[in-house]
Amino acid sequence: MKREIRKQNQISSIVIGGGFGGIASALRLKALGHKVTLLERLDTLGGRAQVFEKNGFKHDAGPTVITAPFLFDELFELFDEKREDYVEFKPLDPWYRFHFHDGQTFDYSQTIEKTKQEMKKFSVSDADNYENLLKASKSIFDVGFTKLADKPFNSFLFMLKQIPALLKLRSYFTVSQLVNKYIKNPNLRAAFSIHPLLVGGNPFSTTSIYALIHFLERNWGVYFSMGGTGKLVQELTKLLKRSGVTVKYNVDIKSAYEQNGSIKKLKSMDGDEFYADNIIFNGDPPTFYSEILKTDRLIKKRKKFLPEKFTTYSMGMFVLFFGTKKQFPNIAHHSIWLSKRFKGLLKDIFDNKILSEDFSLYIHRPTATDQSFAPKGCDSFYVLCPVPNLQGNVDWEIEGKKLQKRIIEALDKTILPELNKVICDQFFMTPLDFKKDYRSKHGAGFSIAPNFSQSAWFRYHNKDPHINNLFFAAAGAHPGAGVPGVLSSAKIVESLIK
């Protein structure tokens, strides 16, 4: 069955994928006057921002942190609306509570003064030096985010023009090297190096450009979307409808046929065909090029500059969801539980691709802020454990249940005493689920890793260099993963098409 979307004298655009990058692209192109159709392979929008509900417990399955809230505000403002009329972004404090292997805790807080007071528990000199780390982060932010995050890196000449500034900022350093220049205490070094993991990178190999996240948080704060990220997706879905974007669910694109430098036709798994002037892909670029794109000009099929065997992918994610029949009021909204090993554990995950006995965890307790996530007197938990992606030889059918048990036992013995007695409604996701549900290459949590050789011009371009109507608004494209990254990629696509 053919579905003709083109209308005379009106530009038609199809967005494949309804994650945040796809939703933002659809809204931005609709505001330009395009006839926009969004195709989503699942039965709800949100991409990885799905919502799971089980016996009264609610869980955001994907992103839980809102930073750079203005990027969401802009989407409503396109249609003369205000985001705060539909969803509340509540500031959090502390932003993150770190739990170290030695029993010490560190609250990374809303104000510089509170953060420095917490740092003094570990090192007075590090606390005194914290603002120098922030200044370094601001210098990177002023270039990497303010000037370049919403600019396309399609031209190598444009990349060359940025090299002096990038060299001046020592972007060839890793995040860990930059942090270590200012911070000496091992626990604090780990805490302030953690940000690349939020976008799929190893702090010991991720370019220091990503240290801009420090200042990004200081500049706009860290928020929780009341009702969860799912509530935000619901309101954006309603905005799509109000603005006149056509949304089609359960449409999984199997093939994109290229001819004479353009995508001429899309075909779904069900055999439906779609046509449009512009195609915007909000999925994993490696998956598009290896599985979806059909072209006779293989030499012009956009792959990475390095062969696949030299491409580095982000880590995989094991995500455990559960409820508790009591509350744990001493647990912050966001907690990071770190094992004794830091660098060695990350080497096992990213380089050796083996599942170690030890692990580190990100723990989300939304009921600290929003009781709607659990029945009265109960808590809802989401625990994310970085693990090897599917390039590693891990049998998740067996190891998933073992890891689940180890995580619960570790939390029971430390920050969630007697968890074993009150835990309920457990289930989990592994990299196998990321590959199956989101068509993520190798089940990687954030597409390709944010190394220097896979950033800016070296990352997947927002516009294919050989196919004139193919665009990418996705974690694997410039500027990178994370909610601010994919929302910025949609801004770039808008500018390229406009």
Beta strands, then each sheet from edge to edge (+ up, - down):
strand 1: 2-3
strand 2: 12-16
strand 3: 35-39
strand 4: 51-54
strand 5: 57-60
strand 6: 89-91
strand 7: 96-99
strand 8: 105-108
strand 9: 223-225
strand 10: 246-248
strand 11: 253-259
strand 12: 262-268
strand 13: 273-274
strand 14: 278-281
strand 15: 293-294
strand 16: 316-324
strand 17: 334-337
strand 18: 361-364
strand 19: 379-387
strand 20: 423-429
strand 21: 470-472
sheet 1: 1+ 13+ 12- 11+ 15+
sheet 2: 10+ 3+ 2+ 14+ 21+
sheet 3: 4+ 5-
sheet 4: 6+ 9-
sheet 5: 8+ 7- 17- 18+ 19- 16+ 20-
end
